[in-house]
Amino acid sequence: MKGQRVVLASSNAGKLAEFDGLAKTIDVELVKQDDLGISGGEENGLSFVENALIKARHASFQSGLPALADDSGLCVDALDGMPGLRSARYAGDDASAEDNIDKLLLAMKDVPTERRHAHFYCILVYLRHPEDPSPLIAEGFWHGRILESRRGKGGFGYDAVFFDPLVGLTAAELSADSKRVISHRGQALYELRRKIYRLK
């Protein structure tokens, strides 16, 4: 696997930035699917893992390379797990991150602090080839709560309203390095790296 090219099945700029450090830790060359002219696969699964597998198989088939894909989202307890799979499209298919946050805050305007628990969830899938029958799968959780208004300028998605009580900051207030360590994606990456090393 050393030095192997792996297609990264994502076009999300925020996610791509968070994956930047991964290639060094597992000694592979991550190639963005956009750089290969590959569009995203249709995300019509009923779970995060189904969507990640769809994206990884599509990118691997189109490129002929091993593929890495993630699917992730924000799950809010008081909203029965929403926005969940629809996190990126919560306020509509063409919604911006700000639109999604506005809809979330409106949906939770009457929810008291003690009931604003939420978590980010990330699933990562690594396929050695498009028909890989035993993909490597890793997951990560990041628990916190939803604030009543935005705080911080960093990050992307719902970061400005997701508060981590253990560090006393929103995801948007954390440095990129700190976020990489404690976030759902960071935890999933650590677990995936451990599984990849077992293959060596």
C-alpha positions as CSV (number, residue, x, y, z in Angstrom):
1,M,0.0,0.0,0.0
2,K,3.0,2.3,0.5
3,G,2.8,5.2,-2.0
4,Q,-0.4,3.9,-3.5
5,R,-2.8,6.3,-5.3
6,V,-6.2,6.4,-3.7
7,V,-9.2,8.4,-5.0
8,L,-11.0,10.5,-2.5
9,A,-14.7,10.4,-3.2
10,S,-15.7,13.8,-2.1
11,S,-16.2,17.3,-3.6
12,N,-16.9,19.0,-0.3
13,A,-14.2,21.6,0.2
14,G,-14.4,21.5,4.0
15,K,-14.0,17.7,4.1
16,L,-11.2,17.8,1.6
17,A,-9.3,20.2,3.9
18,E,-9.8,17.8,6.9
19,F,-8.4,14.9,4.8
20,D,-5.2,16.8,3.9
21,G,-3.2,15.2,6.8
22,L,-4.4,11.7,6.2
23,A,-2.2,10.9,3.2
24,K,0.9,11.5,5.3
25,T,-0.2,9.3,8.2
26,I,-1.0,6.3,6.0
27,D,1.6,7.0,3.3
28,V,-0.7,7.1,0.3
29,E,-1.3,9.6,-2.4
30,L,-4.9,10.9,-2.1
31,V,-6.3,12.1,-5.4
32,K,-9.4,14.2,-5.4
33,Q,-12.2,12.8,-7.6
34,D,-12.7,16.3,-9.1
35,D,-9.1,16.2,-10.4
36,L,-9.9,13.0,-12.3
37,G,-13.1,14.4,-13.8
38,I,-15.3,12.2,-11.6
39,S,-18.7,13.5,-10.4
40,G,-20.2,12.4,-7.2
41,G,-22.3,9.2,-7.0
42,E,-26.0,9.4,-6.3
43,E,-26.5,9.3,-2.5
44,N,-29.7,7.3,-2.3
45,G,-28.9,5.0,0.6
46,L,-30.9,4.7,3.8
47,S,-27.9,5.0,6.1
48,F,-24.6,6.7,6.3
49,V,-22.7,3.5,5.6
50,E,-24.8,2.8,2.5
51,N,-24.1,6.3,1.1
52,A,-20.4,6.0,1.8
53,L,-20.2,2.7,0.0
54,I,-22.1,4.1,-3.0
55,K,-19.7,7.0,-3.2
56,A,-16.6,4.8,-2.8
57,R,-17.7,2.2,-5.4
58,H,-18.6,4.9,-7.9
59,A,-15.2,6.7,-7.5
60,S,-13.3,3.4,-7.6
61,F,-15.1,2.1,-10.7
62,Q,-14.7,5.4,-12.6
63,S,-11.0,5.8,-11.7
64,G,-9.8,2.2,-11.5
65,L,-8.2,3.1,-8.2
66,P,-8.8,2.2,-4.5
67,A,-11.2,4.6,-3.0
68,L,-11.9,6.4,0.3
69,A,-15.3,7.9,1.0
70,D,-17.1,9.3,4.0
71,D,-20.6,10.1,4.8
72,S,-21.4,12.2,7.8
73,G,-24.0,14.4,9.4
74,L,-25.4,16.1,12.5
75,C,-28.0,14.1,14.5
76,V,-30.0,16.1,17.0
77,D,-31.8,14.2,19.8
78,A,-34.7,16.6,20.2
79,L,-35.4,16.4,16.4
80,D,-35.4,12.5,16.4
81,G,-32.0,12.4,14.8
82,M,-32.5,15.0,12.1
83,P,-31.1,16.5,10.0
84,G,-29.1,13.2,9.8
85,L,-28.7,12.0,6.3
86,R,-30.1,15.2,5.0
87,S,-27.6,17.4,6.9
88,A,-26.2,19.0,3.7
89,R,-29.6,19.5,2.2
90,Y,-31.7,20.1,5.4
91,A,-33.1,23.4,4.1
92,G,-33.4,22.2,0.5
93,D,-31.3,20.6,-2.3
94,D,-29.6,23.9,-3.1
95,A,-29.4,25.2,0.5
96,S,-26.2,26.9,1.8
97,A,-24.7,26.1,5.2
98,E,-26.2,29.3,6.5
99,D,-29.7,28.2,5.3
100,N,-29.3,24.9,7.0
101,I,-28.3,26.5,10.3
102,D,-31.2,29.0,10.1
103,K,-33.6,26.1,9.7
104,L,-32.0,24.2,12.6
105,L,-32.1,27.1,15.0
106,L,-35.8,27.8,14.0
107,A,-36.7,24.1,14.6
108,M,-35.1,24.3,18.1
109,K,-36.1,27.8,19.2
110,D,-38.3,26.4,22.0
111,V,-35.9,23.6,23.1
112,P,-34.3,24.2,26.5
113,T,-30.5,24.0,27.0
114,E,-30.7,20.6,28.8
115,R,-32.5,19.1,25.8
116,R,-30.2,20.4,23.0
117,H,-27.9,17.4,22.9
118,A,-26.6,16.4,19.5
119,H,-23.7,14.5,17.9
120,F,-21.8,14.6,14.7
121,Y,-21.4,11.2,13.1
122,C,-18.9,10.0,10.4
123,I,-18.5,6.8,8.6
124,L,-15.4,6.1,6.5
125,V,-15.2,3.4,3.8
126,Y,-12.0,2.2,2.1
127,L,-12.3,0.0,-1.0
128,R,-9.4,-1.8,-2.6
129,H,-11.3,-2.1,-5.9
130,P,-14.9,-1.4,-7.0
131,E,-16.1,-4.9,-6.1
132,D,-14.3,-5.3,-2.8
133,P,-16.5,-7.7,-0.8
134,S,-14.9,-6.7,2.5
135,P,-14.4,-2.9,2.6
136,L,-12.7,-1.4,5.6
137,I,-15.2,0.6,7.6
138,A,-14.6,3.0,10.5
139,E,-16.8,5.4,12.4
140,G,-16.5,8.3,14.7
141,F,-18.8,10.3,17.0
142,W,-18.5,13.8,18.4
143,H,-21.0,14.7,21.2
144,G,-22.1,18.1,22.1
145,R,-25.1,20.4,22.0
146,I,-26.7,23.0,19.7
147,L,-26.4,26.6,20.8
148,E,-29.1,29.2,20.3
149,S,-26.9,31.4,18.0
150,R,-23.7,31.1,16.0
151,R,-20.2,31.4,17.6
152,G,-16.9,31.3,15.7
153,K,-15.8,31.9,12.1
154,G,-13.9,28.7,11.3
155,G,-15.0,25.2,10.1
156,F,-18.0,24.6,7.8
157,G,-21.5,23.2,7.9
158,Y,-23.0,23.4,11.4
159,D,-19.8,24.0,13.2
160,A,-20.8,27.5,14.4
161,V,-23.7,26.2,16.4
162,F,-22.2,22.9,17.6
163,F,-20.7,23.3,21.1
164,D,-18.3,20.9,22.8
165,P,-18.7,21.2,26.5
166,L,-15.5,19.4,27.2
167,V,-13.4,22.1,25.5
168,G,-15.9,25.0,26.0
169,L,-15.8,26.0,22.4
170,T,-17.9,25.5,19.2
171,A,-16.4,23.5,16.4
172,A,-16.0,26.8,14.5
173,E,-13.8,28.2,17.3
174,L,-11.4,25.3,17.3
175,S,-8.1,25.4,15.5
176,A,-7.9,23.0,12.5
177,D,-5.4,20.8,14.4
178,S,-7.5,20.6,17.5
179,K,-10.6,19.8,15.5
180,R,-8.8,17.1,13.6
181,V,-8.0,15.3,16.9
182,I,-11.4,15.4,18.6
183,S,-13.9,15.5,15.8
184,H,-16.0,12.7,14.5
185,R,-14.0,12.7,11.3
186,G,-10.7,12.7,13.2
187,Q,-11.8,9.7,15.3
188,A,-13.0,7.8,12.2
189,L,-9.7,8.6,10.4
190,Y,-7.7,7.3,13.4
191,E,-9.7,4.1,13.4
192,L,-9.4,3.6,9.7
193,R,-5.6,4.2,9.8
194,R,-5.4,1.5,12.5
195,K,-7.3,-1.0,10.3
196,I,-5.2,-0.1,7.2
197,Y,-1.9,-0.7,9.1
198,R,-3.2,-4.2,9.8
199,L,-3.2,-4.9,6.1
200,K,0.5,-4.1,5.7
